[in-house]
């Protein structure tokens, strides 16, 4: 048994109750075989065994009081995965599905994604099984303050800089920042995704969606394709989906579908983004309200049906494992030629296999959706400089970062003989930088 396969079996044995983490590791490790063939010294240093284990896992209770005066208790956690190339960096997720396996999978992916950005940040992730949906602002504030009253001990601007993720937007970041500032008596760039009034960066909200389109533009144009007049289906209707829609439309694409956790809308004439923004960003409503407003638009219950819509480009931007083998086969049958992951691991391993075996251009999330964390790193830079950059400056830097990520993936594909396999290219390009740093720093 090869070194890589042996470590993968160890991971499966040790983490049997964490399917998402096992899935993430199973997707990455086999693609690294040629790296270990070229660098046998990595095996001697037990590099993989060290890489698959987080440097630190912090888990804690979060007691808070709801509006009825009842005490509620949630579980909080932070996985500080790898700091070989910089302080831990990764979002906080507030969702009932949050558990250690999901946070570990997200943190593991973050290590490679952050490496690809070319910025000096390591990988981490955190969150809680608290659900902000249906909670009042005061309840969310009390939870965030209780959560930060423990988390603050383990983070810092040069140690670990969290950001937002599912369930953590501008409101939550504000409450978390305010509590950190009170507890530490420090005003510093401890969180990213902050409001513009207190150290946030222009273009951060748009960054993941814009970055996805910038990356996919490089991928498809290398094969003689274009967003102009392409039909695009995008799942989700949060920041990533909304701003991927905006940038795709700027490039001349017709985006015909969006979704949320209840169902999806289909507008054959193209999504009217101003209406979606009003529903989601202003009123915090459900996507079905779009069909009540726009003539000719359809709403369908359930999310998986969105992948039955005929399209040229599919962009899953909702959540992990939303696009499975069956849906992938339907997309291929309907003529999709490119798929870009705007969410973290939204395609199952089987679904990815369908796309790759069918010749579909497939861009994994660790490369395609790295724009968000890249712009978070730019926010950290602005905080350190005490200087804000214009929207155009940040967007220009983001665009160049996504082009550079594409070039890194392309170069890795050529060097290791896996042309057009961007899954392998992204994994190898992200890994080699982290591996070199770990080797340089010794056995720690």
N, C-alpha and C positions, 0 to 999 in steps of 0.2 A: 504494500500500500504506500502511495506517495505521501510525502510530508504534508501537503495541503489536504489531501483526503483524510489523513489521520487526525489532523487538527479539527476538521469539520465534524468528524465522528465524535470527537471529544466534546465539541460544542453542543451537539445534539443530545449527548448523554447527560451533560451537566444542566441543560436548560430545557428539559422536556415540557415544562409548563408554560413556555414562552414561544409560541408558534411564530409570531411576527419577527422576533429576534432571529430565530433559526432560519426563517425565510430570507431575511436580509443577508445573513452570513452565507447562506447557501447560494445566493445569487452572486456574491462577490468573490468568495475564495476560489472556486474553480477557474475563474478567469485569470487568476494570478499565477497559475502554474508556470507559464513561460518566464516570469520574473524570477522565480526561485530556481529554475534551471540555469538562468544566467548569473544568479547571485547566490551560490550555495552558502555563503557566509551568513545569510539571513536565517537559514535553518539552524546553524550552530548557535546563533544568538537567541533562538526561540522567539523570533520576531512575531510570528503569527499568534503563538500562545499569549504573548503580551498584548498584542493588538486587539484580540477578541474579548479581553477582560477589561472592564472600565477601571480607570485609576481610582475612582471613588464613587460610591453610591450613598447618598444621604436620603433617609426616609423619616418622616415625622408626622405627628398628628396635627390637625388644624381645627381647633374648636372655635366656633363663632356663634353669634346669637341672631336668629331670624327676626323678622318684623313682629312676630307674635310673641316674642320673648322666649322662644324655645331654643335650647342649646343644640347645635348641630356639630357633628364631627366628621371631617373628611381626612383623606390621606394625601399628604404632599410628598414630593420627591424631587431630587435633582441627581442626574447621572453625569458626572464629570468624566468624560470618556478618554480623551487623549489631549495632552497639552504639549506635544513635541514641537509644534511650530508656533504656538502662541497660547494666550489665555483661552479657557473654555468659552465657546460661543454657540448658542443655540436657543431655541424658543422655549416658552412655557405654554403648555396645553391644558386648558380647562374643559374637560368633557367626561361624562360618566364612564366611557370606555377606557379611560387611562388606567394602566397598570404598569408594573415594572418591565414586563416584556416589551410593551409598546414603546416605553421611554428608552429602553436600551436599543431597540431597533432604530429609533429616530436618532439617538446619539451616535450610534455606529455609522449610519449613513452620513451624519453631519461631519464626521472626521474627514471623509473623502471629499464631500462637497466643499467644505471650507478650504481644504488644500487646493482644490481646483481654482478657487477665486484668485489665487496669487497673493492674498493678503495674509498677514501673520496672525491667524486665529486657529485655535484648536477646536475640538468638537465636544459638545455637551447638549443635554436636553433635560427638561423637567416639566412638572405640572401637577395636576390633582384631578381626582374623580368628581370634583365639584362641577355642577352644571349651572352656568350663568343664565341660561334661558329661563325666562319666567321669573327671575329674581328682580327685586327692586334695586335701584342704584345704591341705596343704603346697605342692602344685604350684600351686594357685590363688594362695596367698599369695606364692610366689616370682614368679609372673607379675605380679601386681598391684604388687609392690614394684619390679620392673624397669620396668613401664609408668610408674609415678609418678616414677621417677628421672629421666625426661626430661620428662614432662608438667608437673612442678611449676614448671619455668622459665617457663611460658606462662600460668599461671592465678593467681588470687588473689581474695580476698573482694570486691574492688572492680574486678576485671578480668574474671574468668571463673569461674563457679561450676558445675562439673559435677554431675550426679546419676546415678542408676541408669537402666537401660533393660534390654532383653533381655539376659540373662546376667549382669546386675550387680544383685545383691540386697544384703541386709544384710551378708553375709559379705564380699563384694568391697569394698563401701564401707568397711567397717572396716579392711581391709588397706590400701586406698588412703589413707585418712585417717591411719593410723598412720605410713605412710612419708612423707607430706607433712609431718606434724608433726616427724618426726625430721630431715628434710632442711632445713627452714626454721627450726626452733626457734620455731614459732608455733602457738598454739592458737587457731584462728579458724574461722569458718563457711565453710570452703573447699569443702565438699561438702554436698549435701543428701541426705536418705534415711539419715541417720546413726542409730545406735542411740540409744535414749532416755537411756542412761547418759552419753553424751558429746555432747549437743547436738541430738539428733534431735527431731522434732515428733510429738506424738500425732496420729493420723488421717492421717499421710502414706501409710501402706500402703493405706488404704482410699480415698484421695482420688480417684484417676482413675476408679475404678468408681462410687463414690458420685456424683462430679461428672457422669459420663455420665448417670446416672439423674435427677439434679436437672435437667439441661438438657433431657432428653427429656420429662420431666414438663411443663415449660413448653411445649414444642413440641406435644405431643399434647392437652394441656388447652385450648390456644388453639383447637383444632378440635373440642372437645367430647368428647374421648376420655379414657381413664383407664387407669392400670396395673392397677386392680382387676379381677380375673378375666381379664386379658389373658394369652394364651399367648405366651411369649417364648423365642426361641432365641438363645443366646450362644455364639460360638466362642471358643476359648482356655480355659485353666484356671489362668492365673497370677493375679497380684494384681488386674488390671483385671477379668477375667471373674468371679473369685470374689466381689469386693465389689460389682460391678454386680448379680450374682445376689442377694447379701444385701439390698441396698437395694430392688431390684425386688420381692423377696418381702415385705419390710416394707410395701410399698405395695399388696400384695395380688395381685401377678402370679404366674403359674405358669411358672417357668423349667423347660423340659423337656429341654434339651440343653447339653452342654459338649464341648470337644474338646482335643486336644493335637496334636503334630506327627505322631503315628502314626494317629490315628483319632478317632471321636467316640462319646459315649454318648447314649442316648435313654431317658429315664425318663418315661413317660406320666403318672405320678402326681406328678411334680414332683421336681426335684433335692433330695436330702438333703445340704445344704451341709456339715454337720458331718463327713460321710464324705469329701467332696471335700477339705476342709481337712486332714484327717488324712493323706490320700494325698499331697497336693501340698505342704503346708506342713510337715508333720512328717516323713513318710517319703520325700519327694521321689520319689514313684513315678509310674507312668503311669496315665492316666485309665481305661484298660481294667479296672483293678483294681476300679473302682466296680461294674461289671456282675457281678463275682465275689461281691460283698458284698450287693447290693440285688436282691431278688427282683422280677422283671418288667422290670428294666432291660436294655437291649440295648447291645452294643458293635459298632461297624462300623469296619473298617479304611478308611483314607483320610479326608481332611478335607472334601472338597468336598460329600460327601453330606449334611452337616449342613443345607445350605440347601434340601434337598428336604422337610424336615419342615414341616408346615403350622403357621403361626404368625401372630400379629397384629403382633408387633414383632420385628425382627431386629437384633442388636447384634454386629457383627464386632469381636472384641477380640483377635485373634491376631497377624497380621502383614500387611505390605503386599500388595495385589493378591490377596487370598484369595477375594474375591467378584467373579466375572467376569460378563460379559454373560449367559451361559447360565444361571448360578445366579440372577441377578437376575430373569430372565424366569420361572423356576420359582417364586420367591418371590411375584412379582406374581400369577401364575396361581393360587397357593394362598391369596391374599387378604391378604398383608402390607400394612399401611397406614402403617408407620413403620419407618425404618432409621436407626440411630445408630452412628457410627463410634467405637468405643472404642480402636482401634489407629490407627497413623499410615498414612493412605492405604490402607486395606484393600480399598477398592472401586476397580475399574478405571474409567477414564473412560467406557468403553462401558457398564459396569454402572450407573454414576451416571446416564447418559443414559436408561437403561431406567426407572429409578425416577422421574426427573423427568418424563418423557413420560407416565408412567402415573398421575401424581398422587399418588405415594407421598411422604409427608413424609420428607425426607432431610436428616440433620444431619451435616455434614462433621467430620472429626476435629479440625481446628484449633480448632473451637468446642466440640464435644461432649466431647473428651477433655482439655480444658485444665485440668481439676481437679487433675491431678497436679503440673504445673509451678506452678500457682497456690499450692498448698500448700507446694511447695518455696520459693516466694517468702516465704510466711508463716514457714517455718522460718528463712530468712535474717533476717527481722525479729526473731524471737525470739533468734537468736544475737547480733545487734547490740545488743539490749536487755539481754542476759544474763538473760532472764526466760522461763520456759516457760509456755505457755497450756494450759488443760485441753482434753480431747478435745472437749467441748461447744463451747468458744470457737472452736477451729479449725474444727470442722464447721459452725458457724453462719456463720463468715466465708466458708468454701468455698461453702456453699449460696447466700449472697448474691452471690458472685462469678459463679457459674453463671447466676443469674437476670439479673445485669447483662450477661453475655455474650449471653444470649438477647435482651435489650432492644436491645443494640447492633446485633445482626444484623437484628432486626426493623426498627429505625429506618433502617438503611442500605438495606434492601429497599424501604422506603417512599420514601426520598429519591431513590433512583436507579431507581425504577420496575421493580423485580424482585420483587414480592410473592411470598412463600412459597418463593423460591429462596434457601435458606440457604447454599448454596455461594457464590453471588455476594455475599450479605449479609455472610458471615464474612470473605471476602477483602477486600471494600471497607472494612469497619469496621476490620479489622486493618491494612490498608495506609494508610489516611488518617492515622492517628496517627503511624506511622513516617515517612510522607512529609512531614508538617508539621515533625517534628523534624529530618529531614535538610535540608529547605529552610532552617530557622532556623540550622543549624550551618555553612552554606556548602558549598563544593565541597571535601570532605575524604574 
